[in-house]
Amino acid sequence: MTTISQRTALTPRQLTRTAERLSFVYLERCTIHRDANAITAQDAEGTTHIPSATIGTLLLGPGTRITHQAMSVLGETGAAVCWVGERGVRYYAAGRALSRSSALMEAQARQWANNRSRLAVARAMYQLRFPDEDPAGLTRHELLGREGRRVKACYRAQAARTGLTWQGRQYVPGDFTAGDPVNQAITAAAQCMYGIAHAVVASLGCSPALGFIHSGHELSFVLDIADLYKTEIGIPLAFDIAAQDPEDTGPRTRRALRDRINETALLERCVDDIKRLLLPAQADAADPDEHRDVVTLQSDGGREVPSGYNHGETDDYGPVNW
């Protein structure tokens, strides 16, 4: 088995950009450790090396053990770690790395804290999902009603396209096998999309909790972002997988979704969508990550001053360095 070469620790400016990462890596029944800047997955068949800077989300399934050193390198490279159920289709918890830039987080908080701008972002999210409709002037209740009807129509259309019998969305929390094959595939696709969205949200430094459509949960914004691609990618792919074979829909959906995400460059698109939603006037500007080592202090009148200085001690040339 080929391993990566030894090299010094990465600096923040050398890290792989979020849009260039792999979508996710699912591991189960193995021990995860660190070797230089890679994580290693060891089981009875041997050891696999995975460059940590290329991982968007690491999904940890049953039987996994992960060391402190492995979590350390994943944190340094900005990967998200999710603990999931067997086949990667039940979400238990997640750990997220801390981005050094607060630019998008501050923009998100400003948009979220104002009722008008929060509704404006919700409308923009709806239009991203359904570009043939104009949500201007719609209330939240009207947005939810239209979204529900569009999703139901998507289910019916995909059932007709694939020839599958559709009896409605069925999901019993904690019991993946309770649904029919197509419902199992939809659940598997949704859970994987949550992990991917969580990785992008965390690596951009946004708050997973400040949602514009969902609320009351630590991952509200993650759910908002994952839903942007539900009717375009997740649901059609789930029906395709279930139509091919009713057996093992969970693992096959996960693998097919991984390939589809990489083929469509979804991570890059997800990054761009978040930036346009939160900072529409600066969406095409430089990546906030390029300036994430800059730390300032807030002063009066919205002015920011340099940190690392004692502003109570000044001379003719400005603050005295600590």
Helices and strands as residue ranges (DSSP letters): G 12-14, G 18-20, E 22-27, E 31-35, E 38-43, E 46-51, G 52-54, E 55-60, E 65-66, H 68-77, E 80-84, G 86-88, E 91-95, H 103-113, H 115-129, H 140-162, G 176-178, H 181-203, H 220-227, I 230-234, H 235-244, H 249-263, H 266-278, G 280-282, G 288-291, E 296-298, G 300-302, E 304-306, E 309-315, E 318-321
